Amino acid sequence: MVTIHADSRGAALAVKGAWIAAAGPLEDLTAVHPGARVRQWPGILTPGLVNLYGNELLEEAYHPDPREADQLGTEPLTGAALAALHMDDARWGASARRGVQRMLAHGTVRAACEQLRNRAVRDAVHRSGMALLGRIGRPGGVPTLDPYAGDLPAEFASPRKQHSAAHFAVFDVRDEEELAERGAATCVATVVSGRLVYRGR
């Protein structure tokens, strides 16, 4: 079955399984795929973002469970706050799952990592479907879930085109300039390997 994702500018992607079957104006894609399910999103459709801090956010930080918010807060814990926690494999795996979800909620479709050393984290990330990019060394700057809030320029994944993997995100902004101003918290949808893995309320 084909699903067509379209933004408010009329740009659209036809997705079949994990792949992009076609890209172009919405009216052209609906003509070629008359039986397709159409998802209309506010804002702009993009290739999705690359978060350069995969290791730092997934295996060097703890993402508190919402039930721990009163005690630990809601922001990722690092340094002394992380060292004070008892971190077993189950807790690392759960933290990584929440970390991935928070990255997806910011339109991230790829995380740049050196090899993930923590097996529980590696397994959780693999099961999530989040695509990983290799990197050498540390990128510098302060790790952040929102690539627009950090010290380094935000990076997009490769442009989406026919026959490429269906990884992309939609942000509820008028254009790329407004996205840079308001940041990735404007994400309304993230798709990885054809699956809608995040949808804003």
C-alpha positions in Angstrom: 0.0 0.0 0.0 1.2 3.5 -0.9 1.0 6.4 1.6 1.5 9.9 0.3 2.8 12.5 2.8 2.2 16.1 1.8 3.1 19.4 3.4 1.3 22.8 3.2 3.4 23.9 0.2 2.1 21.0 -1.9 5.4 19.0 -1.8 4.8 15.3 -1.3 6.4 11.9 -1.0 4.8 8.6 -2.0 6.0 5.9 0.4 5.7 2.2 -0.2 7.0 0.0 2.6 10.4 1.4 3.7 11.1 3.2 0.5 10.1 6.4 -1.4 8.3 5.4 -4.5 8.1 8.9 -5.9 8.6 12.6 -5.0 6.9 15.6 -6.4 3.8 17.8 -6.3 0.8 16.3 -4.4 -1.5 16.5 -7.4 1.0 14.6 -9.5 1.4 11.8 -7.0 -2.3 11.4 -6.3 -2.8 11.1 -10.0 -0.3 8.3 -10.3 -1.4 6.6 -7.1 -5.2 7.2 -7.0 -5.8 4.6 -4.2 -3.1 5.9 -1.9 -3.7 7.0 1.6 -2.9 10.7 1.9 -1.5 12.3 5.0 -1.6 16.1 4.9 0.7 17.9 7.4 1.0 21.5 8.4 4.3 23.2 7.6 7.2 21.9 5.5 8.4 18.4 4.6 12.2 18.0 5.0 14.8 15.2 4.8 14.9 15.2 8.6 17.8 16.2 10.8 21.1 14.6 11.8 22.0 14.8 15.5 25.7 14.9 15.8 25.7 13.8 19.5 24.6 10.2 19.3 27.1 8.9 21.9 26.7 11.8 24.2 22.9 11.7 24.2 22.3 7.9 24.2 25.1 6.3 26.2 26.6 9.2 28.2 23.3 10.7 29.5 20.3 9.4 31.4 16.8 10.3 30.2 14.5 10.2 33.2 11.3 8.3 33.1 8.3 10.7 33.5 7.5 8.9 36.8 10.9 10.1 38.0 10.3 13.8 37.1 9.7 14.9 40.7 13.0 13.5 41.8 15.2 13.8 38.7 13.6 16.4 36.5 12.9 16.0 32.8 16.3 16.9 31.2 19.0 14.4 30.4 21.4 13.8 33.3 25.1 13.8 32.8 28.3 14.1 34.8 27.9 13.9 38.6 24.1 13.5 38.4 24.6 10.5 36.1 27.3 9.1 38.3 25.0 9.2 41.3 22.5 6.8 39.7 22.6 3.1 39.8 22.7 2.3 36.1 22.2 -1.4 35.1 21.5 -2.7 31.6 17.8 -2.5 32.0 18.0 1.2 33.0 20.4 2.0 30.2 18.2 0.4 27.7 15.1 2.2 28.9 17.0 5.5 28.9 18.2 5.0 25.4 14.6 4.2 24.2 13.4 7.5 25.7 16.4 9.3 24.3 15.6 8.1 20.8 12.0 9.1 21.2 13.0 12.6 22.2 15.4 12.8 19.2 12.6 11.7 16.9 10.3 14.3 18.4 12.9 16.9 17.2 12.8 15.6 13.6 16.0 13.6 13.9 16.2 10.7 11.5 19.9 9.9 11.9 22.3 10.1 14.8 26.1 10.4 14.3 28.0 8.0 16.6 31.3 6.4 17.1 30.6 2.8 17.9 28.1 2.4 20.7 29.9 0.5 23.4 27.0 -0.1 25.7 25.2 -3.2 24.5 21.8 -2.3 26.1 21.9 1.1 24.4 23.0 -0.4 21.1 20.1 -3.0 21.2 17.6 -0.3 22.1 18.7 2.0 19.2 18.7 -0.9 16.8 15.2 -1.9 17.7 14.0 1.7 17.3 15.0 1.9 13.6 16.9 5.1 14.2 19.5 5.3 11.4 23.1 5.8 12.6 26.0 7.6 10.8 29.6 6.9 11.6 31.8 9.6 13.0 35.4 10.0 14.2 36.0 11.8 17.4 33.9 14.3 19.2 32.1 17.1 17.3 32.7 19.7 20.0 30.0 22.0 21.4 27.3 21.2 23.9 25.1 18.1 23.2 21.5 19.0 22.6 18.3 17.2 21.5 17.5 20.2 19.2 20.2 20.5 16.5 19.2 24.2 16.2 19.9 24.9 19.8 23.5 23.8 19.8 26.8 25.5 19.0 27.2 23.8 15.6 25.1 24.4 12.4 22.1 22.1 12.1 22.6 19.4 9.5 19.9 17.7 7.3 20.1 14.1 6.2 20.5 13.4 2.4 17.6 14.7 0.2 14.7 12.3 -0.2 14.2 11.1 -3.7 12.7 8.1 -5.6 14.1 4.7 -4.5 15.8 6.1 -1.4 14.9 5.0 2.2 11.8 6.7 3.5 13.4 8.8 6.3 12.0 12.4 6.7 10.4 14.9 9.0 7.8 17.6 8.9 8.0 20.9 10.8 5.1 23.2 11.5 6.8 26.3 10.1 6.5 28.4 6.9 10.0 27.8 5.6 13.5 26.8 6.5 14.2 30.3 7.8 11.4 30.1 10.4 12.6 26.6 11.2 16.1 27.9 12.1 14.5 30.6 14.2 12.0 28.5 16.1 14.0 25.2 16.2 13.3 21.5 15.9 10.6 21.5 18.7 8.3 22.5 15.8 8.4 18.9 14.5 4.9 17.4 13.9 5.9 14.1 12.3 9.0 11.9 11.8 9.1 9.0 9.5 11.9 6.3 9.6 12.0 3.5 7.1 8.4 4.3 6.1 7.0 4.1 9.6 5.5 7.1 11.3 7.6 7.0 14.5 6.6 10.3 15.9 3.5 12.4 15.6 3.0 15.6 17.5 -0.2 16.1 19.4 
